[in-house]
Amino acid sequence: MIGTNAQLRKVSISTLRIGDAEVHPSIDPIRNLRVWVDNTFSMKPHVINTCKSAFFHLHNIRRIRKYLSRDSTEKLIHAFVSNRLDYCNGLLYGLPKNLISKLQRVQNTAARIVHCMPTFCHITPLLFDLHWLPVKFRIDYKIIITTFKCLHNTAPHYLSSLLSVQKNSKYGLRSNNQFLLSRPNVKMLATIDDWAFIAAAPKLWNTLRLTLRNIDNFNLFKNKLKTLLFRQAFNEFKCLD
């Protein structure tokens, strides 16, 4: 069973019968498709295990850094660390800052290794030089890219069916013909419902400029989106330590 602590306290279910099988709820986190999930869907086990695995590889790369060029080091970082930060990171949308900061420390450490800089040096110039989006913006980037695919019929139907373009109002509102997405009725609190793709996708998509939302070419959209998020990241993040 998955739910908030308050929701789980309201139920007492020992087993679920699905067909001829009995399924027993698990209190401990379980791993499915390389993602660790607990019964409150906090994603804390996934973040902890991702950081543990990434720091293991960063430790090994740091030991041989003096024998590597910067380009080779970057390739190793992307192969063993960045892919772990990006894998299924759309599930991390809406997490508390303390969990996102754990993943950000992994990226900060990677940037310092690439630049051969000490542990406590200022990180923002390093990330800017590498042109790396901070973790929070990488999560937004993944969701917006998936939203673009849904709207252009290149995503699975089970995702595309969750989204709908906002219809024009007969009253001639300014929101007409803006290619906005309809937002579901969810509470304005940080709940599991508000973190779901059906709520996160319209929220992020509707914040984009109209010129960006109207782009049809996927590669052009990706480039424009990354440029936009990169500017936002380094305007908002004065210090990422």
C-alpha angles and dihedrals in degrees: 000000000000125000145103119299089256092052094047092052089061095060135058110193120158098179142006122213114218110178106310095337130092115217119202118207114241123225092190121073115268130207122230124168089349092304120118113217130181127197093264093049089231091145088217094126090051093051092047094049093044091053092046093052094043094050090050090059093041090054091054093045091050090055092058097032094109090061094051134078119233091253093052091047091052091051091052091048092052092046098048106021116019093051089056092051092049099041109112089338090151085079089064095065112127096017118147117270092248091064094043089049090058090059090043090057088057091054092044091053091049092052092050091051092051091051095039090234128152123262099258101042119124107277104198097077090049094053090044091052092049090046090229119157113228115251096259091055093044088059092051090046092055093050094047092048090051089049090053090053091049092053092048096046097248096111128079115281093240087066099036091052090061094065132066132179114245111255121234116260120236088226093070098244122183088246091068116113091007096121091237125162125237113248120220122237103262131148116269090236126100096265134148088258092056091050093053121108092245089063102029096051097058091042093055096036094053091055092063122098116262092242089058095045090052095056112113100184111091098209092047091048092051093051094046092046094051090049090051094048091044091056092046092048096054093042091053101033106065090162127014099184 
